[in-house]
Structure formats: C-alpha cells, structure tokens
C-alpha cells in the first residue's frame, strides 16, 4: 500500500493527482484511486472497504498509517532512517517494493500516453 503522485505535462497543460494504491502480493490484484487528501480518515476508509480483516498490511511509516495495527497485522519499513527498504522479521520480508514497482510502471505509462 502506498501513496503515489502522478503528474504529467504536455505543452502548457499540466496536471497532478494524489493516488492511493493497494496491491495483494498473492494474487497480484492492484487497486488505485485518486484521493483528495492523505489523512488517516481517508486512507483508512479505503483500506477498511478493500482489505479483508485477516490480512497483513505492509507500509512505510507515514503517520496516516499509525492506527492500522488496530485493524490488521501491520508491519512497517522506515525509509527515512538508514534507508531501510527491506527487513527480515521472523522470516517475513517486510517491504513496499511491490507497490513502488507498480507506481514506477504506471508513471511511465502516463508519460508515454500523454507525451
């Protein structure tokens, strides 16, 4: 799960979207939607609607995710401290690389379709 920013420009027209995304590592199912803000209320609402209660959620340590442990198994990576991008915790690889890779491909597609 992650927040991504999609932006593109062509000539003098530019646009910017704040997009929240969730990926199921087992099935590869991906859900993304444009959101108005990054508040805990907004993001938690989407998660509660889209993610089953017995799932484990992996995220970065963005403050809007602070209450996820109340609803899901929740593991985090601290991207800002020591550049932690993957951590092995009791045999579980904790990372957000799956969603970050999807953002990268999606952003490239947006650039290709517009430019």
DSSP file (Angstrom, degrees, kcal/mol; ACC not computed):
  #  RESIDUE AA STRUCTURE BP1 BP2  ACC     N-H-->O    O-->H-N    N-H-->O    O-->H-N    TCO  KAPPA ALPHA  PHI   PSI    X-CA   Y-CA   Z-CA
    1    1 A X              0   0    0      0, 0.0     2,-0.3     0, 0.0    59,-0.3   0.000 360.0 360.0 360.0 143.5    0.0    0.0    0.0
    2    2 A X  E     -A   21   0A   0     19,-2.4    19,-3.2    57,-0.1     2,-0.4  -0.994 360.0-115.4-167.0 159.0    1.3    3.4   -0.9
    3    3 A X  E     -A   20   0A   0     -2,-0.3     2,-0.4    17,-0.2    17,-0.2  -0.894  36.0-175.2-100.5 137.9    0.6    6.9   -1.9
    4    4 A X  E     -A   19   0A   0     15,-3.5    15,-3.0    -2,-0.4     2,-0.5  -0.956  20.5-140.0-132.2 154.3    1.8    8.0   -5.2
    5    5 A X  E     -A   18   0A   0     -2,-0.4     2,-0.5    13,-0.2    13,-0.2  -0.962  15.9-165.9-112.5 123.9    1.9   11.2   -7.1
    6    6 A X  E     +A   17   0A   0     11,-2.0    11,-2.7    -2,-0.5     2,-0.4  -0.936  17.4 162.5-108.6 128.6    1.1   11.0  -10.8
    7    7 A X  E     +A   16   0A   0     -2,-0.5     2,-0.3     9,-0.2     9,-0.2  -0.993   6.6 165.1-142.8 151.0    2.0   14.1  -12.8
    8    8 A X  E     -A   15   0A   0      7,-1.5     7,-2.0    -2,-0.4     2,-0.3  -0.982  12.9-159.8-156.9 159.4    2.4   14.7  -16.5
    9    9 A X  E     -A   14   0A   0     -2,-0.3     2,-0.3     5,-0.2     5,-0.2  -0.996   7.4-175.1-144.4 151.1    2.6   17.7  -18.8
   10   10 A X  E >   -A   13   0A   0      3,-2.6     3,-2.5    -2,-0.3     2,-0.2  -0.941  68.5 -41.1-146.7 123.6    2.2   18.4  -22.4
   11   11 A X  T 3  S-     0   0    0     -2,-0.3   104,-0.0     1,-0.3     0, 0.0  -0.414 125.6 -23.9  55.1-120.4    2.8   21.8  -23.9
   12   12 A X  T 3  S+     0   0    0     -2,-0.2     2,-0.5    -3,-0.1    -1,-0.3   0.377 117.5  97.4-101.9   4.9    1.4   24.2  -21.4
   13   13 A X  E <   +A   10   0A   0     -3,-2.5    -3,-2.6     2,-0.0     2,-0.3  -0.826  47.8 169.5 -97.6 126.8   -1.1   21.8  -19.9
   14   14 A X  E     -A    9   0A   0     -2,-0.5     2,-0.3    -5,-0.2    -5,-0.2  -0.973   8.0-177.3-134.0 149.4    0.0   20.1  -16.6
   15   15 A X  E     -A    8   0A   0     -7,-2.0    -7,-1.5    -2,-0.3     2,-0.4  -0.973   8.7-160.1-145.8 161.8   -1.9   18.1  -14.1
   16   16 A X  E     -A    7   0A   0     -2,-0.3     2,-0.4    -9,-0.2    -9,-0.2  -0.997   5.9-169.9-146.5 131.2   -1.2   16.4  -10.8
   17   17 A X  E     -A    6   0A   0    -11,-2.7   -11,-2.0    -2,-0.4     2,-0.6  -0.964  18.3-144.2-125.0 141.8   -3.0   13.6   -9.0
   18   18 A X  E     -A    5   0A   0     17,-0.4    17,-2.8    -2,-0.4     2,-0.4  -0.938  31.2-173.8 -99.4 119.0   -2.7   12.2   -5.5
   19   19 A X  E     -AB   4  34A   0    -15,-3.0   -15,-3.5    -2,-0.6     2,-0.4  -0.946  17.2-156.5-122.9 134.0   -3.3    8.4   -5.8
   20   20 A X  E     -AB   3  33A   0     13,-2.8    13,-2.3    -2,-0.4     2,-0.3  -0.911  20.2-171.3-107.0 134.9   -3.6    5.8   -3.1
   21   21 A X  E     -AB   2  32A   0    -19,-3.2   -19,-2.4    -2,-0.4     2,-0.4  -0.946  17.0-170.4-133.9 151.8   -2.8    2.2   -4.0
   22   22 A X  E     - B   0  31A   0      9,-2.8     9,-2.9    -2,-0.3     2,-0.4  -0.996   7.6-169.1-134.9 137.1   -3.0   -1.3   -2.6
   23   23 A X  E     - B   0  30A   0     -2,-0.4     2,-0.7     7,-0.2     7,-0.2  -0.996  18.1-141.2-130.3 137.1   -1.6   -4.4   -4.1
   24   24 A X     >  -     0   0    0      5,-2.8     4,-2.8    -2,-0.4     5,-0.3  -0.860  11.9-158.0 -92.2 113.2   -2.2   -8.0   -3.0
   25   25 A X  T  4 S+     0   0    0     -2,-0.7    -1,-0.1     1,-0.2     5,-0.0   0.806  88.1  51.6 -64.5 -29.1    1.1   -9.8   -3.3
   26   26 A X  T  4 S+     0   0    0      1,-0.1    -1,-0.2    -3,-0.1    -2,-0.0   0.938 125.1  21.6 -74.8 -46.4   -0.5  -13.2   -3.5
   27   27 A X  T  4 S-     0   0    0      2,-0.1    -2,-0.2     0, 0.0    -1,-0.1   0.676  95.1-127.5 -95.8 -19.5   -3.0  -12.5   -6.4
   28   28 A X     <  +     0   0    0     -4,-2.8    -3,-0.1     1,-0.3     2,-0.1   0.489  52.6 157.4  81.5   2.6   -1.3   -9.5   -7.9
   29   29 A X        -     0   0    0     -5,-0.3    -5,-2.8    -6,-0.1     2,-0.4  -0.411  23.0-163.6 -64.4 134.3   -4.6   -7.6   -7.7
   30   30 A X  E     -B   23   0A   0     -7,-0.2     2,-0.4    -2,-0.1    -7,-0.2  -0.974  11.6-174.9-125.6 132.7   -4.0   -3.9   -7.7
   31   31 A X  E     +B   22   0A   0     -9,-2.9    -9,-2.8    -2,-0.4     2,-0.4  -0.996   9.3 169.9-126.4 131.4   -6.4   -1.1   -6.6
   32   32 A X  E     +B   21   0A   0     -2,-0.4     2,-0.3   -11,-0.2   -11,-0.2  -0.995   3.2 175.4-137.5 144.7   -5.7    2.5   -7.0
   33   33 A X  E     -B   20   0A   0    -13,-2.3   -13,-2.8    -2,-0.4     2,-0.3  -0.995  34.7-109.9-149.3 147.4   -7.8    5.6   -6.6
   34   34 A X  E     -B   19   0A   0     -2,-0.3     2,-0.3   -15,-0.2   -15,-0.3  -0.564  39.3-164.0 -72.0 133.2   -7.4    9.3   -6.7
   35   35 A X        -     0   0    0    -17,-2.8   -17,-0.4    -2,-0.3     3,-0.1  -0.882  25.3-138.9-121.7 154.0   -7.8   10.8   -3.2
   36   36 A X  S    S-     0   0    0     -2,-0.3     2,-0.3     1,-0.1    -1,-0.1   0.784  84.4  -0.6 -78.7 -28.7   -8.4   14.4   -2.1
   37   37 A X        -     0   0    0      2,-0.1    -1,-0.1   -19,-0.1   -19,-0.0  -0.906  62.5-118.0-152.8 176.7   -6.0   14.2    0.8
   38   38 A X        +     0   0    0     -2,-0.3    26,-0.1     4,-0.1   -35,-0.0  -0.007  60.4 139.9-111.3  26.0   -3.6   11.9    2.7
   39   39 A X     >  -     0   0    0      1,-0.1     4,-2.4     4,-0.0     5,-0.3  -0.277  64.3-117.4 -73.0 157.9   -5.4   11.9    6.1
   40   40 A X  H  > S+     0   0    0      1,-0.2     4,-2.8     2,-0.2     5,-0.3   0.891 114.9  55.9 -58.7 -40.7   -5.8    8.9    8.2
   41   41 A X  H  > S+     0   0    0      2,-0.2     4,-1.7     1,-0.2    -1,-0.2   0.924 110.2  43.9 -59.9 -46.3   -9.5    9.0    7.9
   42   42 A X  H  > S+     0   0    0      2,-0.2     4,-1.5     1,-0.2    -2,-0.2   0.955 119.0  40.8 -64.5 -51.3   -9.4    9.0    4.0
   43   43 A X  H  X S+     0   0    0     -4,-2.4     4,-2.2     1,-0.2    -2,-0.2   0.893 114.9  50.4 -70.1 -40.0   -6.8    6.2    3.7
   44   44 A X  H  X S+     0   0    0     -4,-2.8     4,-3.0    -5,-0.3     5,-0.2   0.884 106.4  57.3 -65.0 -37.2   -8.2    4.0    6.5
   45   45 A X  H  X S+     0   0    0     -4,-1.7     4,-1.4    -5,-0.3    -1,-0.2   0.909 108.6  45.8 -58.4 -42.7  -11.7    4.3    4.9
   46   46 A X  H  X S+     0   0    0     -4,-1.5     4,-2.0     2,-0.2     5,-0.2   0.921 113.5  49.3 -66.4 -44.5  -10.3    2.9    1.7
   47   47 A X  H  X S+     0   0    0     -4,-2.2     4,-3.2     1,-0.2    -2,-0.2   0.929 109.4  50.5 -62.4 -45.7   -8.4    0.1    3.4
   48   48 A X  H  < S+     0   0    0     -4,-3.0    -1,-0.2     1,-0.2    -2,-0.2   0.832 114.5  45.7 -63.3 -30.6  -11.4   -1.0    5.6
   49   49 A X  H  < S+     0   0    0     -4,-1.4    -1,-0.2    -5,-0.2    -2,-0.2   0.829 125.5  28.9 -77.2 -33.5  -13.5   -1.2    2.4
   50   50 A X  H  < S+     0   0    0     -4,-2.0     2,-0.5    -5,-0.1    -2,-0.2   0.682 107.2  68.6-105.1 -22.3  -10.9   -3.0    0.3
   51   51 A X  S  < S-     0   0    0     -4,-3.2    -1,-0.1    -5,-0.2     6,-0.0  -0.888  77.0-123.3-113.7 128.3   -8.8   -5.2    2.6
   52   52 A X    >   -     0   0    0     -2,-0.5     3,-1.8     1,-0.1    -2,-0.1  -0.317  24.8-118.6 -65.0 147.3  -10.1   -8.2    4.5
   53   53 A X  T 3  S+     0   0    0      1,-0.3    20,-0.2    -5,-0.1    -1,-0.1   0.746 110.4  58.0 -61.5 -25.0   -9.6   -8.1    8.3
   54   54 A X  T 3  S+     0   0    0     18,-0.1    -1,-0.3     2,-0.1     2,-0.1   0.367  86.9 107.7 -88.6   7.1   -7.4  -11.2    8.4
   55   55 A X    <   -     0   0    0     -3,-1.8    18,-1.4     1,-0.0     2,-0.5  -0.429  67.1-128.7 -83.5 158.0   -4.8   -9.6    6.0
   56   56 A X  E     -c   73   0B   0     16,-0.2     2,-0.4    -2,-0.1    18,-0.2  -0.917  22.4-153.4-103.7 131.9   -1.3   -8.4    6.9
   57   57 A X  E     -c   74   0B   0     16,-3.4    18,-2.5    -2,-0.5     2,-0.4  -0.889   7.2-165.8-109.5 134.7   -0.6   -4.9    5.7
   58   58 A X  E     +c   75   0B   0     -2,-0.4     2,-0.3    16,-0.2    18,-0.2  -0.979  24.1 146.0-119.4 132.8    3.0   -3.6    5.0
   59   59 A X  E     -c   76   0B   0     16,-2.0    18,-1.9    -2,-0.4   -57,-0.1  -0.882  48.1 -94.0-148.2 175.7    3.6    0.1    4.6
   60   60 A X  E     -c   77   0B   0    -59,-0.3    18,-0.2    -2,-0.3    -1,-0.1  -0.226  55.3 -91.6 -81.6-171.8    6.1    2.8    5.2
   61   61 A X        +     0   0    0     16,-0.6     5,-0.1    -2,-0.1    17,-0.1   0.012  66.0 152.8 -97.5  29.6    5.9    4.8    8.5
   62   62 A X    >   -     0   0    0      1,-0.1     3,-2.4     2,-0.1     4,-0.1  -0.371  52.9-123.3 -58.2 134.8    3.7    7.5    7.1
   63   63 A X  G >  S+     0   0    0      1,-0.3     3,-1.7     2,-0.2     4,-0.2   0.737 106.0  68.5 -60.4 -25.9    1.7    8.9   10.1
   64   64 A X  G 3  S+     0   0    0      1,-0.3     3,-0.3   -26,-0.1    -1,-0.3   0.661  97.2  55.9 -67.5 -12.9   -1.7    8.3    8.5
   65   65 A X  G X  S+     0   0    0     -3,-2.4     3,-1.9     1,-0.2     4,-0.3   0.377  74.8 107.0 -95.2   3.2   -1.0    4.6    8.8
   66   66 A X  T <  S+     0   0    0     -3,-1.7     3,-0.4     1,-0.3    -1,-0.2   0.784  79.3  45.9 -56.3 -33.0   -0.4    4.8   12.6
   67   67 A X  T >  S+     0   0    0     -3,-0.3     3,-1.9    -4,-0.2     4,-0.4   0.392  79.9 101.4 -93.5   4.9   -3.7    3.1   13.6
   68   68 A X  G X> S+     0   0    0     -3,-1.9     4,-2.5     1,-0.3     3,-2.0   0.832  70.5  67.8 -59.5 -32.2   -3.5    0.2   11.1
   69   69 A X  G 34 S+     0   0    0     -3,-0.4    -1,-0.3    -4,-0.3    -2,-0.1   0.711  91.2  63.8 -62.2 -18.3   -2.4   -2.2   13.8
   70   70 A X  G <4 S+     0   0    0     -3,-1.9    -1,-0.3     1,-0.1    -2,-0.2   0.695 118.1  24.0 -75.5 -18.4   -5.8   -1.9   15.4
   71   71 A X  T <4 S+     0   0    0     -3,-2.0     2,-0.3    -4,-0.4    -2,-0.2   0.641 128.2  17.8-118.9 -25.3   -7.4   -3.5   12.3
   72   72 A X  S  < S-     0   0    0     -4,-2.5     2,-0.5   -18,-0.1    -1,-0.2  -0.904  85.5 -87.2-141.5 163.8   -4.7   -5.6   10.7
   73   73 A X  E     -c   56   0B   0    -18,-1.4   -16,-3.4    -2,-0.3     2,-0.5  -0.711  58.4-164.4 -66.9 130.2   -1.4   -7.2   11.2
   74   74 A X  E     +c   57   0B   0     -2,-0.5     2,-0.4   -18,-0.2   -16,-0.2  -0.972  20.0 177.1-134.8 122.8    0.8   -4.3   10.3
   75   75 A X  E     -c   58   0B   0    -18,-2.5   -16,-2.0    -2,-0.5     2,-0.3  -0.920  13.2-160.4-118.7 146.7    4.5   -4.2    9.5
   76   76 A X  E     -c   59   0B   0     -2,-0.4     2,-0.4   -18,-0.2   -16,-0.2  -0.912  14.5-148.1-129.1 155.2    6.4   -1.1    8.5
   77   77 A X  E     -c   60   0B   0    -18,-1.9     2,-1.0    -2,-0.3   -16,-0.6  -0.961  19.0-138.8-113.4 138.3    9.7   -0.1    6.8
   78   78 A X        +     0   0    0     -2,-0.4     6,-1.4   -18,-0.2     3,-0.3  -0.781  24.1 176.8 -99.0  92.0   11.4    3.1    7.9
   79   79 A X  S    S+     0   0    0     -2,-1.0     4,-0.4     1,-0.2    -1,-0.2   0.780  76.1  52.1 -66.5 -26.8   12.5    4.6    4.6
   80   80 A X  S    S+     0   0    0      1,-0.1     2,-0.8    -3,-0.1    -1,-0.2   0.791  97.7  67.6 -84.7 -26.8   13.9    7.7    6.2
   81   81 A X  S >  S-     0   0    0     -3,-0.3     3,-0.6     1,-0.2    -3,-0.1  -0.822 127.6 -23.1-102.2 108.2   16.1    6.2    8.8
   82   82 A X  T 3  S-     0   0    0     -2,-0.8    -1,-0.2     1,-0.2    -2,-0.1   0.683 104.6 -84.4  71.1  16.8   19.1    4.3    7.4
   83   83 A X  T 3   -     0   0    0     -4,-0.4     2,-0.7     1,-0.2    -1,-0.2   0.911  64.1-176.0  51.4  50.2   17.4    3.8    4.1
   84   84 A X    <   +     0   0    0     -6,-1.4    -1,-0.2    -3,-0.6     3,-0.1  -0.694  21.1 152.0 -80.3 114.2   15.6    0.6    5.3
   85   85 A X        +     0   0    0     -2,-0.7    11,-0.6     1,-0.4     2,-0.4   0.621  66.9  25.4-115.7 -22.8   13.7   -0.8    2.3
   86   86 A X  E     +D   95   0C   0      9,-0.1    -1,-0.4    10,-0.1     2,-0.4  -0.994  63.8 179.6-142.2 136.9   13.6   -4.5    3.2
   87   87 A X  E     -D   94   0C   0      7,-1.9     7,-3.6    -2,-0.4     2,-0.7  -1.000  22.9-139.5-138.3 137.4   13.7   -6.1    6.6
   88   88 A X  E     +D   93   0C   0     -2,-0.4     2,-0.6     5,-0.2     5,-0.2  -0.865  25.2 178.6 -95.2 114.1   13.5   -9.7    7.6
   89   89 A X  E >  S-D   92   0C   0      3,-2.8     3,-1.5    -2,-0.7    -2,-0.0  -0.924  71.6 -30.7-121.2 106.6   11.4  -10.1   10.7
   90   90 A X  T 3  S-     0   0    0     -2,-0.6    -1,-0.1     1,-0.3     3,-0.1   0.872 125.7 -46.9  54.9  41.0   10.9  -13.6   11.9
   91   91 A X  T 3  S+     0   0    0      1,-0.2     2,-0.5     0, 0.0    -1,-0.3   0.454 115.3 115.5  84.2   0.4   11.2  -15.0    8.3
   92   92 A X  E <   -D   89   0C   0     -3,-1.5    -3,-2.8     2,-0.0     2,-0.8  -0.906  63.5-135.9-104.8 126.3    8.8  -12.4    6.8
   93   93 A X  E     -D   88   0C   0     -2,-0.5     2,-0.7    -5,-0.2    -5,-0.2  -0.729  18.9-158.2 -82.8 114.4   10.2  -10.0    4.3
   94   94 A X  E     +D   87   0C   0     -7,-3.6    -7,-1.9    -2,-0.8     2,-0.3  -0.840  36.0 123.5 -95.8 116.1    8.8   -6.6    5.2
   95   95 A X  E     -D   86   0C   0     -2,-0.7    -9,-0.1    -9,-0.2     3,-0.1  -0.985  56.4-142.5-163.1 165.5    8.9   -4.2    2.2
   96   96 A X     >  +     0   0    0    -11,-0.6     4,-2.2    -2,-0.3     5,-0.2   0.065  66.4 116.1-117.7  20.1    6.9   -1.9    0.0
   97   97 A X  H  >  +     0   0    0    -12,-0.3     4,-2.3     1,-0.2     5,-0.2   0.816  68.5  59.9 -62.4 -32.6    8.8   -2.8   -3.2
   98   98 A X  H  > S+     0   0    0      2,-0.2     4,-1.7     1,-0.2    -1,-0.2   0.958 111.6  37.5 -62.7 -51.5    5.8   -4.4   -4.9
   99   99 A X  H  > S+     0   0    0      1,-0.2     4,-2.4     2,-0.2    -1,-0.2   0.873 114.7  55.5 -70.1 -36.0    3.7   -1.3   -4.8
  100  100 A X  H  X S+     0   0    0     -4,-2.2     4,-2.0     1,-0.2    -1,-0.2   0.894 107.3  50.5 -64.1 -37.9    6.6    1.0   -5.5
  101  101 A X  H  X S+     0   0    0     -4,-2.3     4,-2.1     2,-0.2    -1,-0.2   0.886 109.2  51.1 -64.8 -38.9    7.4   -1.0   -8.7
  102  102 A X  H  X S+     0   0    0     -4,-1.7     4,-2.7     2,-0.2    -2,-0.2   0.908 108.4  51.7 -64.7 -41.1    3.8   -0.7   -9.8
  103  103 A X  H  X S+     0   0    0     -4,-2.4     4,-2.9     1,-0.2     5,-0.2   0.921 108.1  52.7 -59.8 -42.8    3.9    3.1   -9.3
  104  104 A X  H  X S+     0   0    0     -4,-2.0     4,-1.9     1,-0.2    -1,-0.2   0.929 112.4  43.5 -59.8 -46.5    7.1    3.3  -11.4
  105  105 A X  H  X S+     0   0    0     -4,-2.1     4,-2.0     2,-0.2    -1,-0.2   0.891 114.2  50.9 -66.8 -39.6    5.5    1.4  -14.3
  106  106 A X  H  X S+     0   0    0     -4,-2.7     4,-2.4     2,-0.2    -2,-0.2   0.916 109.4  50.1 -65.4 -43.2    2.2    3.4  -14.0
  107  107 A X  H  X S+     0   0    0     -4,-2.9     4,-2.3     1,-0.2    -1,-0.2   0.900 110.1  51.0 -62.0 -40.0    4.0    6.7  -14.0
  108  108 A X  H  X S+     0   0    0     -4,-1.9     4,-2.3    -5,-0.2    -1,-0.2   0.901 109.6  50.5 -64.3 -39.8    6.0    5.6  -17.1
  109  109 A X  H  X S+     0   0    0     -4,-2.0     4,-2.5     2,-0.2    -2,-0.2   0.900 108.5  51.8 -65.1 -41.0    2.7    4.7  -18.8
  110  110 A X  H  X S+     0   0    0     -4,-2.4     4,-1.6     1,-0.2     5,-0.3   0.932 111.1  48.1 -60.8 -45.0    1.2    8.0  -18.0
  111  111 A X  H  X S+     0   0    0     -4,-2.3     4,-2.3     1,-0.2    -2,-0.2   0.901 113.1  48.0 -62.1 -40.7    4.2    9.8  -19.5
  112  112 A X  H  < S+     0   0    0     -4,-2.3    -2,-0.2     1,-0.2    -1,-0.2   0.886 111.9  48.5 -69.3 -38.6    4.1    7.6  -22.7
  113  113 A X  H  < S+     0   0    0     -4,-2.5    -1,-0.2     1,-0.2    -2,-0.2   0.789 119.8  36.9 -73.2 -26.7    0.4    8.1  -23.2
  114  114 A X  H  <        0   0    0     -4,-1.6    -2,-0.2    -5,-0.2    -1,-0.2   0.855 360.0 360.0 -94.5 -39.1    0.4   11.9  -22.9
  115  115 A X     <        0   0    0     -4,-2.3    -2,-0.1    -5,-0.3    -3,-0.1   0.469 360.0 360.0 -88.2 360.0    3.7   12.9  -24.4
